[in-house]
Amino acid sequence: MPLPEGREPIKSEWFINKALDLSNVNRVEVIDNDTGRGYVKYNFKVKNLKHELQDEGKTLKIFITYEEKQ
């Protein structure tokens, strides 16, 4: 799908500097086309987040370390 006129693709530097900034995240949701919100966790502060592809790229796992907000 082409980008709208005048738009450019997001540069990888943006992801490094902005998209990976989790300092304000306090809710994680996994949305699917069957149940909608299949997983929701909120009211916490992300300390660390990482993902792994496993099973020859067939499984995506997301690992979240967090502290509860008071």
mmCIF file of the N, C-alpha and C atoms, coordinates in Angstrom:
data_MODEL
# 
_entry.id   MODEL 
# 
loop_
_atom_site.group_PDB 
_atom_site.id 
_atom_site.type_symbol 
_atom_site.label_atom_id 
_atom_site.label_alt_id 
_atom_site.label_comp_id 
_atom_site.label_asym_id 
_atom_site.label_entity_id 
_atom_site.label_seq_id 
_atom_site.pdbx_PDB_ins_code 
_atom_site.Cartn_x 
_atom_site.Cartn_y 
_atom_site.Cartn_z 
_atom_site.occupancy 
_atom_site.B_iso_or_equiv 
_atom_site.pdbx_formal_charge 
_atom_site.auth_seq_id 
_atom_site.auth_comp_id 
_atom_site.auth_asym_id 
_atom_site.auth_atom_id 
_atom_site.pdbx_PDB_model_num 
ATOM 1   N N  . MET A 1 1  ? 0.848   -1.167  0.000  1.00 0.00 ? 1  MET A N  1 
ATOM 2   C CA . MET A 1 1  ? 0.000   0.000   0.000  1.00 0.00 ? 1  MET A CA 1 
ATOM 3   C C  . MET A 1 1  ? 0.900   1.237   0.000  1.00 0.00 ? 1  MET A C  1 
ATOM 4   N N  . PRO A 1 2  ? 0.757   2.101   -0.953 1.00 0.00 ? 2  PRO A N  1 
ATOM 5   C CA . PRO A 1 2  ? 1.601   3.298   -1.003 1.00 0.00 ? 2  PRO A CA 1 
ATOM 6   C C  . PRO A 1 2  ? 1.215   4.298   0.078  1.00 0.00 ? 2  PRO A C  1 
ATOM 7   N N  . LEU A 1 3  ? 2.201   5.078   0.485  1.00 0.00 ? 3  LEU A N  1 
ATOM 8   C CA . LEU A 1 3  ? 1.949   6.136   1.472  1.00 0.00 ? 3  LEU A CA 1 
ATOM 9   C C  . LEU A 1 3  ? 1.220   7.295   0.809  1.00 0.00 ? 3  LEU A C  1 
ATOM 10  N N  . PRO A 1 4  ? 0.443   8.043   1.581  1.00 0.00 ? 4  PRO A N  1 
ATOM 11  C CA . PRO A 1 4  ? -0.198  9.232   1.028  1.00 0.00 ? 4  PRO A CA 1 
ATOM 12  C C  . PRO A 1 4  ? 0.858   10.216  0.505  1.00 0.00 ? 4  PRO A C  1 
ATOM 13  N N  . GLU A 1 5  ? 0.461   11.028  -0.429 1.00 0.00 ? 5  GLU A N  1 
ATOM 14  C CA . GLU A 1 5  ? 1.372   11.999  -1.023 1.00 0.00 ? 5  GLU A CA 1 
ATOM 15  C C  . GLU A 1 5  ? 1.977   12.895  0.064  1.00 0.00 ? 5  GLU A C  1 
ATOM 16  N N  . GLY A 1 6  ? 3.286   13.088  -0.027 1.00 0.00 ? 6  GLY A N  1 
ATOM 17  C CA . GLY A 1 6  ? 3.981   13.937  0.925  1.00 0.00 ? 6  GLY A CA 1 
ATOM 18  C C  . GLY A 1 6  ? 4.445   13.217  2.180  1.00 0.00 ? 6  GLY A C  1 
ATOM 19  N N  . ARG A 1 7  ? 4.083   11.965  2.347  1.00 0.00 ? 7  ARG A N  1 
ATOM 20  C CA . ARG A 1 7  ? 4.492   11.197  3.526  1.00 0.00 ? 7  ARG A CA 1 
ATOM 21  C C  . ARG A 1 7  ? 5.702   10.357  3.198  1.00 0.00 ? 7  ARG A C  1 
ATOM 22  N N  . GLU A 1 8  ? 6.560   10.139  4.181  1.00 0.00 ? 8  GLU A N  1 
ATOM 23  C CA . GLU A 1 8  ? 7.739   9.302   4.017  1.00 0.00 ? 8  GLU A CA 1 
ATOM 24  C C  . GLU A 1 8  ? 7.670   8.150   5.006  1.00 0.00 ? 8  GLU A C  1 
ATOM 25  N N  . PRO A 1 9  ? 8.327   7.034   4.690  1.00 0.00 ? 9  PRO A N  1 
ATOM 26  C CA . PRO A 1 9  ? 8.348   5.918   5.643  1.00 0.00 ? 9  PRO A CA 1 
ATOM 27  C C  . PRO A 1 9  ? 9.027   6.340   6.945  1.00 0.00 ? 9  PRO A C  1 
ATOM 28  N N  . ILE A 1 10 ? 8.626   5.717   8.033  1.00 0.00 ? 10 ILE A N  1 
ATOM 29  C CA . ILE A 1 10 ? 9.254   5.993   9.325  1.00 0.00 ? 10 ILE A CA 1 
ATOM 30  C C  . ILE A 1 10 ? 10.673  5.443   9.295  1.00 0.00 ? 10 ILE A C  1 
ATOM 31  N N  . LYS A 1 11 ? 11.608  6.260   9.710  1.00 0.00 ? 11 LYS A N  1 
ATOM 32  C CA . LYS A 1 11 ? 13.008  5.844   9.722  1.00 0.00 ? 11 LYS A CA 1 
ATOM 33  C C  . LYS A 1 11 ? 13.288  4.982   10.951 1.00 0.00 ? 11 LYS A C  1 
ATOM 34  N N  . SER A 1 12 ? 14.250  4.082   10.835 1.00 0.00 ? 12 SER A N  1 
ATOM 35  C CA . SER A 1 12 ? 14.573  3.181   11.942 1.00 0.00 ? 12 SER A CA 1 
ATOM 36  C C  . SER A 1 12 ? 15.005  3.943   13.186 1.00 0.00 ? 12 SER A C  1 
ATOM 37  N N  . GLU A 1 13 ? 15.613  5.118   13.019 1.00 0.00 ? 13 GLU A N  1 
ATOM 38  C CA . GLU A 1 13 ? 16.026  5.917   14.175 1.00 0.00 ? 13 GLU A CA 1 
ATOM 39  C C  . GLU A 1 13 ? 14.827  6.308   15.034 1.00 0.00 ? 13 GLU A C  1 
ATOM 40  N N  . TRP A 1 14 ? 13.682  6.533   14.393 1.00 0.00 ? 14 TRP A N  1 
ATOM 41  C CA . TRP A 1 14 ? 12.483  6.885   15.148 1.00 0.00 ? 14 TRP A CA 1 
ATOM 42  C C  . TRP A 1 14 ? 12.118  5.756   16.103 1.00 0.00 ? 14 TRP A C  1 
ATOM 43  N N  . PHE A 1 15 ? 12.172  4.525   15.604 1.00 0.00 ? 15 PHE A N  1 
ATOM 44  C CA . PHE A 1 15 ? 11.840  3.385   16.458 1.00 0.00 ? 15 PHE A CA 1 
ATOM 45  C C  . PHE A 1 15 ? 12.808  3.271   17.621 1.00 0.00 ? 15 PHE A C  1 
ATOM 46  N N  . ILE A 1 16 ? 14.076  3.510   17.361 1.00 0.00 ? 16 ILE A N  1 
ATOM 47  C CA . ILE A 1 16 ? 15.078  3.416   18.416 1.00 0.00 ? 16 ILE A CA 1 
ATOM 48  C C  . ILE A 1 16 ? 14.843  4.489   19.470 1.00 0.00 ? 16 ILE A C  1 
ATOM 49  N N  . ASN A 1 17 ? 14.528  5.704   19.050 1.00 0.00 ? 17 ASN A N  1 
ATOM 50  C CA . ASN A 1 17 ? 14.413  6.829   19.974 1.00 0.00 ? 17 ASN A CA 1 
ATOM 51  C C  . ASN A 1 17 ? 13.023  7.037   20.546 1.00 0.00 ? 17 ASN A C  1 
ATOM 52  N N  . LYS A 1 18 ? 11.985  6.696   19.821 1.00 0.00 ? 18 LYS A N  1 
ATOM 53  C CA . LYS A 1 18 ? 10.622  7.012   20.250 1.00 0.00 ? 18 LYS A CA 1 
ATOM 54  C C  . LYS A 1 18 ? 9.769   5.778   20.543 1.00 0.00 ? 18 LYS A C  1 
ATOM 55  N N  . ALA A 1 19 ? 9.690   4.878   19.593 1.00 0.00 ? 19 ALA A N  1 
ATOM 56  C CA . ALA A 1 19 ? 8.784   3.742   19.753 1.00 0.00 ? 19 ALA A CA 1 
ATOM 57  C C  . ALA A 1 19 ? 9.203   2.833   20.894 1.00 0.00 ? 19 ALA A C  1 
ATOM 58  N N  . LEU A 1 20 ? 10.477  2.813   21.223 1.00 0.00 ? 20 LEU A N  1 
ATOM 59  C CA . LEU A 1 20 ? 10.940  1.962   22.305 1.00 0.00 ? 20 LEU A CA 1 
ATOM 60  C C  . LEU A 1 20 ? 10.948  2.672   23.651 1.00 0.00 ? 20 LEU A C  1 
ATOM 61  N N  . ASP A 1 21 ? 10.489  3.912   23.689 1.00 0.00 ? 21 ASP A N  1 
ATOM 62  C CA . ASP A 1 21 ? 10.376  4.645   24.943 1.00 0.00 ? 21 ASP A CA 1 
ATOM 63  C C  . ASP A 1 21 ? 9.097   4.200   25.633 1.00 0.00 ? 21 ASP A C  1 
ATOM 64  N N  . LEU A 1 22 ? 9.245   3.406   26.675 1.00 0.00 ? 22 LEU A N  1 
ATOM 65  C CA . LEU A 1 22 ? 8.084   2.843   27.365 1.00 0.00 ? 22 LEU A CA 1 
ATOM 66  C C  . LEU A 1 22 ? 7.807   3.549   28.682 1.00 0.00 ? 22 LEU A C  1 
ATOM 67  N N  . SER A 1 23 ? 8.422   4.706   28.891 1.00 0.00 ? 23 SER A N  1 
ATOM 68  C CA . SER A 1 23 ? 8.334   5.378   30.184 1.00 0.00 ? 23 SER A CA 1 
ATOM 69  C C  . SER A 1 23 ? 6.903   5.808   30.546 1.00 0.00 ? 23 SER A C  1 
ATOM 70  N N  . ASN A 1 24 ? 6.031   5.984   29.584 1.00 0.00 ? 24 ASN A N  1 
ATOM 71  C CA . ASN A 1 24 ? 4.658   6.402   29.875 1.00 0.00 ? 24 ASN A CA 1 
ATOM 72  C C  . ASN A 1 24 ? 3.638   5.275   29.757 1.00 0.00 ? 24 ASN A C  1 
ATOM 73  N N  . VAL A 1 25 ? 4.071   4.093   29.360 1.00 0.00 ? 25 VAL A N  1 
ATOM 74  C CA . VAL A 1 25 ? 3.141   2.982   29.154 1.00 0.00 ? 25 VAL A CA 1 
ATOM 75  C C  . VAL A 1 25 ? 2.603   2.501   30.488 1.00 0.00 ? 25 VAL A C  1 
ATOM 76  N N  . ASN A 1 26 ? 1.286   2.393   30.605 1.00 0.00 ? 26 ASN A N  1 
ATOM 77  C CA . ASN A 1 26 ? 0.668   1.829   31.805 1.00 0.00 ? 26 ASN A CA 1 
ATOM 78  C C  . ASN A 1 26 ? -0.449  0.842   31.450 1.00 0.00 ? 26 ASN A C  1 
ATOM 79  N N  . ARG A 1 27 ? -0.548  0.496   30.169 1.00 0.00 ? 27 ARG A N  1 
ATOM 80  C CA . ARG A 1 27 ? -1.556  -0.482  29.749 1.00 0.00 ? 27 ARG A CA 1 
ATOM 81  C C  . ARG A 1 27 ? -1.028  -1.240  28.542 1.00 0.00 ? 27 ARG A C  1 
ATOM 82  N N  . VAL A 1 28 ? -1.245  -2.553  28.521 1.00 0.00 ? 28 VAL A N  1 
ATOM 83  C CA . VAL A 1 28 ? -0.903  -3.402  27.383 1.00 0.00 ? 28 VAL A CA 1 
ATOM 84  C C  . VAL A 1 28 ? -2.168  -4.143  26.980 1.00 0.00 ? 28 VAL A C  1 
ATOM 85  N N  . GLU A 1 29 ? -2.465  -4.141  25.697 1.00 0.00 ? 29 GLU A N  1 
ATOM 86  C CA . GLU A 1 29 ? -3.632  -4.847  25.182 1.00 0.00 ? 29 GLU A CA 1 
ATOM 87  C C  . GLU A 1 29 ? -3.227  -5.683  23.977 1.00 0.00 ? 29 GLU A C  1 
ATOM 88  N N  . VAL A 1 30 ? -3.749  -6.883  23.907 1.00 0.00 ? 30 VAL A N  1 
ATOM 89  C CA . VAL A 1 30 ? -3.607  -7.728  22.723 1.00 0.00 ? 30 VAL A CA 1 
ATOM 90  C C  . VAL A 1 30 ? -4.993  -7.846  22.129 1.00 0.00 ? 30 VAL A C  1 
ATOM 91  N N  . ILE A 1 31 ? -5.121  -7.411  20.891 1.00 0.00 ? 31 ILE A N  1 
ATOM 92  C CA . ILE A 1 31 ? -6.417  -7.356  20.213 1.00 0.00 ? 31 ILE A CA 1 
ATOM 93  C C  . ILE A 1 31 ? -6.439  -8.398  19.093 1.00 0.00 ? 31 ILE A C  1 
ATOM 94  N N  . ASP A 1 32 ? -7.509  -9.161  19.034 1.00 0.00 ? 32 ASP A N  1 
ATOM 95  C CA . ASP A 1 32 ? -7.653  -10.084 17.911 1.00 0.00 ? 32 ASP A CA 1 
ATOM 96  C C  . ASP A 1 32 ? -9.010  -9.889  17.247 1.00 0.00 ? 32 ASP A C  1 
ATOM 97  N N  . ASN A 1 33 ? -9.205  -10.544 16.133 1.00 0.00 ? 33 ASN A N  1 
ATOM 98  C CA . ASN A 1 33 ? -10.439 -10.350 15.369 1.00 0.00 ? 33 ASN A CA 1 
ATOM 99  C C  . ASN A 1 33 ? -11.592 -11.223 15.863 1.00 0.00 ? 33 ASN A C  1 
ATOM 100 N N  . ASP A 1 34 ? -11.331 -12.070 16.861 1.00 0.00 ? 34 ASP A N  1 
ATOM 101 C CA . ASP A 1 34 ? -12.379 -12.946 17.372 1.00 0.00 ? 34 ASP A CA 1 
ATOM 102 C C  . ASP A 1 34 ? -12.980 -12.385 18.655 1.00 0.00 ? 34 ASP A C  1 
ATOM 103 N N  . THR A 1 35 ? -12.154 -12.209 19.667 1.00 0.00 ? 35 THR A N  1 
ATOM 104 C CA . THR A 1 35 ? -12.663 -11.772 20.971 1.00 0.00 ? 35 THR A CA 1 
ATOM 105 C C  . THR A 1 35 ? -12.406 -10.299 21.240 1.00 0.00 ? 35 THR A C  1 
ATOM 106 N N  . GLY A 1 36 ? -11.701 -9.646  20.345 1.00 0.00 ? 36 GLY A N  1 
ATOM 107 C CA . GLY A 1 36 ? -11.335 -8.247  20.591 1.00 0.00 ? 36 GLY A CA 1 
ATOM 108 C C  . GLY A 1 36 ? -10.152 -8.193  21.524 1.00 0.00 ? 36 GLY A C  1 
ATOM 109 N N  . ARG A 1 37 ? -10.367 -7.686  22.719 1.00 0.00 ? 37 ARG A N  1 
ATOM 110 C CA . ARG A 1 37 ? -9.281  -7.591  23.691 1.00 0.00 ? 37 ARG A CA 1 
ATOM 111 C C  . ARG A 1 37 ? -9.090  -8.955  24.361 1.00 0.00 ? 37 ARG A C  1 
ATOM 112 N N  . GLY A 1 38 ? -8.142  -9.708  23.851 1.00 0.00 ? 38 GLY A N  1 
ATOM 113 C CA . GLY A 1 38 ? -7.871  -11.035 24.394 1.00 0.00 ? 38 GLY A CA 1 
ATOM 114 C C  . GLY A 1 38 ? -7.063  -10.982 25.672 1.00 0.00 ? 38 GLY A C  1 
ATOM 115 N N  . TYR A 1 39 ? -6.259  -9.944  25.833 1.00 0.00 ? 39 TYR A N  1 
ATOM 116 C CA . TYR A 1 39 ? -5.459  -9.769  27.047 1.00 0.00 ? 39 TYR A CA 1 
ATOM 117 C C  . TYR A 1 39 ? -5.360  -8.281  27.331 1.00 0.00 ? 39 TYR A C  1 
ATOM 118 N N  . VAL A 1 40 ? -5.605  -7.906  28.569 1.00 0.00 ? 40 VAL A N  1 
ATOM 119 C CA . VAL A 1 40 ? -5.480  -6.508  28.985 1.00 0.00 ? 40 VAL A CA 1 
ATOM 120 C C  . VAL A 1 40 ? -4.838  -6.482  30.369 1.00 0.00 ? 40 VAL A C  1 
ATOM 121 N N  . LYS A 1 41 ? -3.804  -5.678  30.516 1.00 0.00 ? 41 LYS A N  1 
ATOM 122 C CA . LYS A 1 41 ? -3.168  -5.448  31.814 1.00 0.00 ? 41 LYS A CA 1 
ATOM 123 C C  . LYS A 1 41 ? -2.967  -3.950  31.915 1.00 0.00 ? 41 LYS A C  1 
ATOM 124 N N  . TYR A 1 42 ? -3.418  -3.346  33.037 1.00 0.00 ? 42 TYR A N  1 
ATOM 125 C CA . TYR A 1 42 ? -3.281  -1.899  33.162 1.00 0.00 ? 42 TYR A CA 1 
ATOM 126 C C  . TYR A 1 42 ? -2.933  -1.509  34.582 1.00 0.00 ? 42 TYR A C  1 
ATOM 127 N N  . ASN A 1 43 ? -2.644  -0.240  34.748 1.00 0.00 ? 43 ASN A N  1 
ATOM 128 C CA . ASN A 1 43 ? -2.255  0.365   36.015 1.00 0.00 ? 43 ASN A CA 1 
ATOM 129 C C  . ASN A 1 43 ? -0.926  -0.197  36.521 1.00 0.00 ? 43 ASN A C  1 
ATOM 130 N N  . PHE A 1 44 ? 0.070   -0.191  35.673 1.00 0.00 ? 44 PHE A N  1 
ATOM 131 C CA . PHE A 1 44 ? 1.406   -0.603  36.051 1.00 0.00 ? 44 PHE A CA 1 
ATOM 132 C C  . PHE A 1 44 ? 2.424   0.252   35.306 1.00 0.00 ? 44 PHE A C  1 
ATOM 133 N N  . LYS A 1 45 ? 3.661   0.179   35.729 1.00 0.00 ? 45 LYS A N  1 
ATOM 134 C CA . LYS A 1 45 ? 4.737   0.907   35.063 1.00 0.00 ? 45 LYS A CA 1 
ATOM 135 C C  . LYS A 1 45 ? 5.713   -0.103  34.480 1.00 0.00 ? 45 LYS A C  1 
ATOM 136 N N  . VAL A 1 46 ? 5.934   -0.034  33.171 1.00 0.00 ? 46 VAL A N  1 
ATOM 137 C CA . VAL A 1 46 ? 6.826   -0.963  32.492 1.00 0.00 ? 46 VAL A CA 1 
ATOM 138 C C  . VAL A 1 46 ? 8.263   -0.697  32.919 1.00 0.00 ? 46 VAL A C  1 
ATOM 139 N N  . LYS A 1 47 ? 8.939   -1.747  33.382 1.00 0.00 ? 47 LYS A N  1 
ATOM 140 C CA . LYS A 1 47 ? 10.356  -1.641  33.686 1.00 0.00 ? 47 LYS A CA 1 
ATOM 141 C C  . LYS A 1 47 ? 11.186  -2.180  32.524 1.00 0.00 ? 47 LYS A C  1 
ATOM 142 N N  . ASN A 1 48 ? 10.677  -3.219  31.883 1.00 0.00 ? 48 ASN A N  1 
ATOM 143 C CA . ASN A 1 48 ? 11.392  -3.828  30.764 1.00 0.00 ? 48 ASN A CA 1 
ATOM 144 C C  . ASN A 1 48 ? 10.387  -4.579  29.900 1.00 0.00 ? 48 ASN A C  1 
ATOM 145 N N  . LEU A 1 49 ? 10.604  -4.543  28.604 1.00 0.00 ? 49 LEU A N  1 
ATOM 146 C CA . LEU A 1 49 ? 9.759   -5.270  27.669 1.00 0.00 ? 49 LEU A CA 1 
ATOM 147 C C  . LEU A 1 49 ? 10.652  -5.843  26.587 1.00 0.00 ? 49 LEU A C  1 
ATOM 148 N N  . LYS A 1 50 ? 10.469  -7.105  26.283 1.00 0.00 ? 50 LYS A N  1 
ATOM 149 C CA . LYS A 1 50 ? 11.199  -7.708  25.162 1.00 0.00 ? 50 LYS A CA 1 
ATOM 150 C C  . LYS A 1 50 ? 10.284  -8.696  24.464 1.00 0.00 ? 50 LYS A C  1 
ATOM 151 N N  . HIS A 1 51 ? 10.630  -9.000  23.239 1.00 0.00 ? 51 HIS A N  1 
ATOM 152 C CA . HIS A 1 51 ? 9.845   -9.977  22.490 1.00 0.00 ? 51 HIS A CA 1 
ATOM 153 C C  . HIS A 1 51 ? 10.784  -11.002 21.883 1.00 0.00 ? 51 HIS A C  1 
ATOM 154 N N  . GLU A 1 52 ? 10.243  -12.169 21.623 1.00 0.00 ? 52 GLU A N  1 
ATOM 155 C CA . GLU A 1 52 ? 11.002  -13.241 20.981 1.00 0.00 ? 52 GLU A CA 1 
ATOM 156 C C  . GLU A 1 52 ? 10.110  -13.931 19.966 1.00 0.00 ? 52 GLU A C  1 
ATOM 157 N N  . LEU A 1 53 ? 10.701  -14.279 18.862 1.00 0.00 ? 53 LEU A N  1 
ATOM 158 C CA . LEU A 1 53 ? 10.046  -15.165 17.898 1.00 0.00 ? 53 LEU A CA 1 
ATOM 159 C C  . LEU A 1 53 ? 10.578  -16.561 18.175 1.00 0.00 ? 53 LEU A C  1 
ATOM 160 N N  . GLN A 1 54 ? 9.680   -17.506 18.349 1.00 0.00 ? 54 GLN A N  1 
ATOM 161 C CA . GLN A 1 54 ? 10.077  -18.875 18.637 1.00 0.00 ? 54 GLN A CA 1 
ATOM 162 C C  . GLN A 1 54 ? 9.392   -19.819 17.666 1.00 0.00 ? 54 GLN A C  1 
ATOM 163 N N  . ASP A 1 55 ? 9.726   -21.072 17.765 1.00 0.00 ? 55 ASP A N  1 
ATOM 164 C CA . ASP A 1 55 ? 9.112   -22.121 16.942 1.00 0.00 ? 55 ASP A CA 1 
ATOM 165 C C  . ASP A 1 55 ? 9.240   -21.796 15.457 1.00 0.00 ? 55 ASP A C  1 
ATOM 166 N N  . GLU A 1 56 ? 10.469  -21.506 15.049 1.00 0.00 ? 56 GLU A N  1 
ATOM 167 C CA . GLU A 1 56 ? 10.760  -21.202 13.641 1.00 0.00 ? 56 GLU A CA 1 
ATOM 168 C C  . GLU A 1 56 ? 9.928   -20.035 13.131 1.00 0.00 ? 56 GLU A C  1 
ATOM 169 N N  . GLY A 1 57 ? 9.749   -19.021 13.996 1.00 0.00 ? 57 GLY A N  1 
ATOM 170 C CA . GLY A 1 57 ? 9.037   -17.818 13.600 1.00 0.00 ? 57 GLY A CA 1 
ATOM 171 C C  . GLY A 1 57 ? 7.526   -17.912 13.680 1.00 0.00 ? 57 GLY A C  1 
ATOM 172 N N  . LYS A 1 58 ? 7.004   -18.974 14.281 1.00 0.00 ? 58 LYS A N  1 
ATOM 173 C CA . LYS A 1 58 ? 5.548   -19.156 14.339 1.00 0.00 ? 58 LYS A CA 1 
ATOM 174 C C  . LYS A 1 58 ? 4.924   -18.649 15.634 1.00 0.00 ? 58 LYS A C  1 
ATOM 175 N N  . THR A 1 59 ? 5.744   -18.382 16.645 1.00 0.00 ? 59 THR A N  1 
ATOM 176 C CA . THR A 1 59 ? 5.227   -17.940 17.944 1.00 0.00 ? 59 THR A CA 1 
ATOM 177 C C  . THR A 1 59 ? 5.880   -16.619 18.317 1.00 0.00 ? 59 THR A C  1 
ATOM 178 N N  . LEU A 1 60 ? 5.057   -15.637 18.645 1.00 0.00 ? 60 LEU A N  1 
ATOM 179 C CA . LEU A 1 60 ? 5.541   -14.357 19.156 1.00 0.00 ? 60 LEU A CA 1 
ATOM 180 C C  . LEU A 1 60 ? 5.247   -14.310 20.644 1.00 0.00 ? 60 LEU A C  1 
ATOM 181 N N  . LYS A 1 61 ? 6.300   -14.152 21.445 1.00 0.00 ? 61 LYS A N  1 
ATOM 182 C CA . LYS A 1 61 ? 6.127   -14.025 22.894 1.00 0.00 ? 61 LYS A CA 1 
ATOM 183 C C  . LYS A 1 61 ? 6.575   -12.636 23.303 1.00 0.00 ? 61 LYS A C  1 
ATOM 184 N N  . ILE A 1 62 ? 5.799   -12.016 24.188 1.00 0.00 ? 62 ILE A N  1 
ATOM 185 C CA . ILE A 1 62 ? 6.124   -10.696 24.720 1.00 0.00 ? 62 ILE A CA 1 
ATOM 186 C C  . ILE A 1 62 ? 6.318   -10.860 26.218 1.00 0.00 ? 62 ILE A C  1 
ATOM 187 N N  . PHE A 1 63 ? 7.474   -10.404 26.699 1.00 0.00 ? 63 PHE A N  1 
ATOM 188 C CA . PHE A 1 63 ? 7.817   -10.519 28.110 1.00 0.00 ? 63 PHE A CA 1 
ATOM 189 C C  . PHE A 1 63 ? 7.829   -9.115  28.711 1.00 0.00 ? 63 PHE A C  1 
ATOM 190 N N  . ILE A 1 64 ? 7.031   -8.910  29.761 1.00 0.00 ? 64 ILE A N  1 
ATOM 191 C CA . ILE A 1 64 ? 6.916   -7.613  30.402 1.00 0.00 ? 64 ILE A CA 1 
ATOM 192 C C  . ILE A 1 64 ? 7.322   -7.751  31.863 1.00 0.00 ? 64 ILE A C  1 
ATOM 193 N N  . THR A 1 65 ? 8.234   -6.878  32.281 1.00 0.00 ? 65 THR A N  1 
ATOM 194 C CA . THR A 1 65 ? 8.560   -6.742  33.693 1.00 0.00 ? 65 THR A CA 1 
ATOM 195 C C  . THR A 1 65 ? 8.001   -5.388  34.115 1.00 0.00 ? 65 THR A C  1 
ATOM 196 N N  . TYR A 1 66 ? 7.241   -5.372  35.203 1.00 0.00 ? 66 TYR A N  1 
ATOM 197 C CA . TYR A 1 66 ? 6.587   -4.129  35.583 1.00 0.00 ? 66 TYR A CA 1 
ATOM 198 C C  . TYR A 1 66 ? 6.541   -4.001  37.096 1.00 0.00 ? 66 TYR A C  1 
ATOM 199 N N  . GLU A 1 67 ? 6.261   -2.789  37.529 1.00 0.00 ? 67 GLU A N  1 
ATOM 200 C CA . GLU A 1 67 ? 5.972   -2.549  38.939 1.00 0.00 ? 67 GLU A CA 1 
ATOM 201 C C  . GLU A 1 67 ? 4.581   -1.959  39.021 1.00 0.00 ? 67 GLU A C  1 
ATOM 202 N N  . GLU A 1 68 ? 3.829   -2.408  40.014 1.00 0.00 ? 68 GLU A N  1 
ATOM 203 C CA . GLU A 1 68 ? 2.466   -1.916  40.205 1.00 0.00 ? 68 GLU A CA 1 
ATOM 204 C C  . GLU A 1 68 ? 2.506   -0.440  40.559 1.00 0.00 ? 68 GLU A C  1 
ATOM 205 N N  . LYS A 1 69 ? 1.569   0.336   40.019 1.00 0.00 ? 69 LYS A N  1 
ATOM 206 C CA . LYS A 1 69 ? 1.445   1.744   40.405 1.00 0.00 ? 69 LYS A CA 1 
ATOM 207 C C  . LYS A 1 69 ? 0.666   1.815   41.705 1.00 0.00 ? 69 LYS A C  1 
ATOM 208 N N  . GLN A 1 70 ? 1.013   2.749   42.502 1.00 0.00 ? 70 GLN A N  1 
ATOM 209 C CA . GLN A 1 70 ? 0.353   2.929   43.804 1.00 0.00 ? 70 GLN A CA 1 
ATOM 210 C C  . GLN A 1 70 ? -0.937  3.712   43.632 1.00 0.00 ? 70 GLN A C  1 
# 
